[in-house]
Amino acid sequence: MFTKKDVAAIGVSLGIERVFAIMEENQKEGNQVVRASETQVLVSILGDGLSLAAKLVSMCWDAKLKAEFLVNKRLNKHFDRAKEFGIPWMVIVGEQEIKKGTVKLKNKDANVEKECATSNFVDELIGLMNNQVFSSIRIMK
């Protein structure tokens, strides 16, 4: 361009606007959910249980689940966070659950809620997640 020498080059063009248009179209049709986060599980502590939140999230991470936590007394804040970031599963722990040694597993989109022991909630959660995947496959057939 600025010299008289020939320079070998290869060019590639990608229509990024077209890619986004297709993604938006799929989302509108309900074929695909575009999520703002890769997080699969929101551990929701209703109170001041920061150490409990860390323990439960650690259990999720050990099982290779993508998890984060929120500590807030207002349940609506937890639901808002899950909705805003497209987090499908919630592990809800309030005062009653702490006393009983349980957690609530919830997926608002699939209308699934289950209470289980804190010690094996990860196995229960993985089972529910797998059932949801297989159910959606059956529906698509």
C-alpha positions as CSV (number, residue, x, y, z in Angstrom):
1,M,0.0,0.0,0.0
2,F,2.7,2.5,1.0
3,T,5.6,0.6,-0.6
4,K,6.1,-1.0,-4.0
5,K,6.6,-4.4,-2.4
6,D,3.9,-7.0,-2.6
7,V,2.7,-8.2,0.8
8,A,0.8,-11.5,1.1
9,A,-2.3,-11.4,3.2
10,I,-5.5,-13.2,4.0
11,G,-8.7,-11.5,4.9
12,V,-11.8,-12.7,6.8
13,S,-15.1,-10.9,7.2
14,L,-17.6,-11.7,9.8
15,G,-21.0,-10.0,9.9
16,I,-21.3,-9.5,13.6
17,E,-24.6,-7.5,13.3
18,R,-26.1,-10.5,11.4
19,V,-25.0,-12.9,14.2
20,F,-26.7,-10.6,16.8
21,A,-29.8,-10.3,14.7
22,I,-30.1,-14.1,14.5
23,M,-29.6,-14.5,18.2
24,E,-32.3,-11.9,19.0
25,E,-34.7,-13.6,16.5
26,N,-34.1,-17.0,18.2
27,Q,-34.7,-15.5,21.6
28,K,-38.0,-13.9,20.5
29,E,-39.2,-17.1,19.0
30,G,-38.5,-19.0,22.2
31,N,-36.0,-21.3,20.6
32,Q,-33.0,-20.1,22.6
33,V,-32.4,-18.4,25.9
34,V,-29.6,-15.8,25.9
35,R,-28.3,-15.6,29.4
36,A,-26.3,-12.8,30.9
37,S,-24.3,-15.2,33.0
38,E,-23.0,-18.8,32.9
39,T,-24.1,-19.2,36.5
40,Q,-26.3,-22.3,37.0
41,V,-27.2,-21.9,40.6
42,L,-27.8,-18.9,42.9
43,V,-27.4,-19.8,46.6
44,S,-29.8,-17.5,48.3
45,I,-29.3,-16.9,52.1
46,L,-32.1,-15.1,53.7
47,G,-30.3,-13.5,56.6
48,D,-26.7,-13.2,57.8
49,G,-25.3,-16.6,56.9
50,L,-22.1,-15.6,55.0
51,S,-20.2,-18.7,56.2
52,L,-23.1,-20.9,55.3
53,A,-23.3,-19.3,51.8
54,A,-19.6,-20.0,51.3
55,K,-20.0,-23.6,52.4
56,L,-22.9,-24.3,50.1
57,V,-21.3,-22.6,47.1
58,S,-18.1,-24.5,47.7
59,M,-20.2,-27.8,47.6
60,C,-21.6,-26.7,44.3
61,W,-18.2,-25.9,42.9
62,D,-16.8,-29.2,44.1
63,A,-19.6,-30.8,41.9
64,K,-18.5,-28.6,38.9
65,L,-21.6,-26.5,39.1
66,K,-21.3,-22.8,38.3
67,A,-22.7,-21.1,41.4
68,E,-22.7,-17.8,43.2
69,F,-24.4,-16.5,46.3
70,L,-26.4,-13.6,47.6
71,V,-27.0,-12.8,51.3
72,N,-30.0,-10.6,51.7
73,K,-33.1,-10.8,54.0
74,R,-35.5,-9.9,51.2
75,L,-36.5,-12.9,49.0
76,N,-37.5,-10.6,46.1
77,K,-33.9,-9.4,45.8
78,H,-32.9,-13.0,45.2
79,F,-35.5,-13.6,42.6
80,D,-34.7,-10.3,40.9
81,R,-31.0,-11.3,40.7
82,A,-31.8,-14.7,39.3
83,K,-34.1,-13.2,36.7
84,E,-31.8,-10.4,35.7
85,F,-28.8,-12.7,35.1
86,G,-30.8,-15.7,33.8
87,I,-29.8,-18.0,36.6
88,P,-32.2,-21.0,36.3
89,W,-31.7,-22.7,39.8
90,M,-31.9,-21.3,43.3
91,V,-30.9,-22.9,46.6
92,I,-32.9,-21.0,49.2
93,V,-32.0,-21.0,52.9
94,G,-34.0,-19.2,55.5
95,E,-34.2,-19.4,59.3
96,Q,-36.6,-22.4,59.2
97,E,-34.4,-24.3,56.8
98,I,-31.4,-23.7,58.9
99,K,-33.2,-25.0,62.0
100,K,-34.3,-28.1,60.1
101,G,-31.0,-28.6,58.3
102,T,-32.6,-28.4,54.9
103,V,-32.5,-26.2,51.8
104,K,-35.2,-25.4,49.1
105,L,-34.2,-26.1,45.5
106,K,-36.2,-23.9,43.1
107,N,-36.5,-23.3,39.4
108,K,-39.2,-20.7,38.7
109,D,-39.2,-21.2,35.0
110,A,-39.8,-25.0,35.2
111,N,-42.1,-24.5,38.2
112,V,-40.0,-27.0,40.3
113,E,-39.5,-26.7,44.1
114,K,-38.1,-29.3,46.4
115,E,-36.9,-29.3,50.0
116,C,-34.0,-31.6,50.8
117,A,-31.3,-32.1,53.4
118,T,-28.4,-29.7,53.3
119,S,-25.9,-32.6,53.3
120,N,-27.1,-34.0,49.9
121,F,-28.6,-31.0,48.2
122,V,-26.0,-31.1,45.4
123,D,-27.0,-34.6,44.4
124,E,-30.7,-33.7,44.5
125,L,-30.0,-30.5,42.5
126,I,-28.0,-32.4,39.8
127,G,-30.9,-34.9,39.6
128,L,-33.4,-32.2,39.1
129,M,-31.3,-30.4,36.5
130,N,-30.9,-33.7,34.5
131,N,-34.6,-34.4,34.7
132,Q,-35.3,-30.9,33.4
133,V,-33.0,-31.5,30.4
134,F,-34.6,-34.8,29.6
135,S,-38.1,-33.3,29.9
136,S,-37.3,-30.5,27.5
137,I,-35.9,-33.0,25.0
138,R,-39.1,-35.1,25.2
139,I,-41.2,-31.9,24.6
140,M,-39.1,-31.0,21.5
141,K,-39.7,-34.3,19.8
